[in-house]
Amino acid sequence: MYADRVLSGMRPTGALHLGHYHGVLKNWVRLQHEHECLFFVADWHALTTHYDTPQVIEQNAWEMVIDWLAGGVDPAHATIFLQSKVPEHAELHLLLSMITPLGWLERVPTYKDQQEKLAEKDLSTYGFLGYPLLQAADILIYRANQVPVGEDQVPHIEFTREIARRFNHIFGREPGFEDKAEAAIKRLGSKRARLYRDLRARYLEHGDDQALESARALLEEVQNLNLSDRERLFGYLEGGGKVILAEPNALLTEASRMPGLDGQKMSKSYNNTISLREDEDSVVKKIRTMPTDPARVRRTDPGEPSRCPVWTFHQVYSSEPVRQWAEAGCRSAGIGCLECKQPVIDRVLEEQAPMRERARPYQEDPSLLRSIVADGCEKARALAAETMRDVREAMGLDYD
């Protein structure tokens, strides 16, 4: 229905590091030029696990948005907003909670995982149990059809699809739906109407998924349909009712290849990060003091790159000739560890230079940052209001 609308968000955990850049931000920068994109600060989500330290959320949120802009997210091509400034998220979350089976929430894979990982916190709260539903509301409120996620997040998208399906099934039956759908088909024009009926029959009678996709593509191309007719025809394709909430698709993204300074995954909890806008001297010091192959006790000892965290940085940053030089030099003891680290230092600083430059105006004048976010919140609320109008009408809550 809403072609190529992408939604993604991050919890405000403070300054982002290079792992975030290579795992998420680079992908966002690419997507913003290919799709309609909405990127939001998930500040309510932060409260599901850090409700006892709310005072850090505001500063973390602004720092994170500066990092987005520094990394290349462009407010001229993407809508940037704060979740908590669009109260429709909370309203849809509440209304969806009325029809969400408790067992659906309890079976979300990350529910027990996170409880075990954060055992020191009391997470026996509804907010924590219900966070996948809030996440679903975040997506469904914008009728986003593409959500960039890693493989571990796919179950959350499937959960969102199930919620949308259940909502449409319960509330999508409007009086005279089939008559209205048939009238909408006639408005397609004789040629398209004939093709729509044929594709619908192939799907309903023979389970032809390709026919379903072709029919959806046909409706995307039609310009002269109003929103209600379009939604009815999407719903009629599958023999159901009006499609009020669109089912999103998982847009699979590659896992970040960015390692930490110790060779583990780059993470604040491991204290092995380089932040996006970190001071140059600090970056140089961190990389120069990175651990290397423990077998290289002396400068003349040969080493094995696969045992060295610096080699994992070469894999991300260095060209093939530089990697060959580092690999051969390490194994032959032809180069020392500091010498091996220098090309990595140069490339990391080179990558960070434009980030610092893009961040500077927002650091010097915070009103610029707030203006971008205020505009984004206004755009997001307008889209969310459209969905909530339809949701309230479907649920019989549009009375005065």
Secondary structure by P-SEA (a helix, b strand, c coil): cccbbbbbbbcccccccaaaaaccaaaaaaaaaccbbbbbcccccccccccccccaaaaaaaaaaaaaaaaccccccbbbbcccccaaaaaaaaaaaacccaaaaaacccaaaaaaaacccccccccccaaaaaaaaaaaaacccbbbbcccaaaaaaaaaaaaaaaaaacccccaaaaaaaaaaaaccaaaaaaaaaaaaaaaacccaaaaaaaaaaaaacccccaaaaaaaaaaccccccccbbbbbbbccccccccccccccccccccccccccccaaaaaaaaaacccccccccccbbbbccccaaaaaaaccccaaaaaaaaaaaaaccccccccaaaaaaaaaaaaaaaaaaaccccccaaaaaaaaaaaaaaaaaaaaaaaaaaaaaaccccc
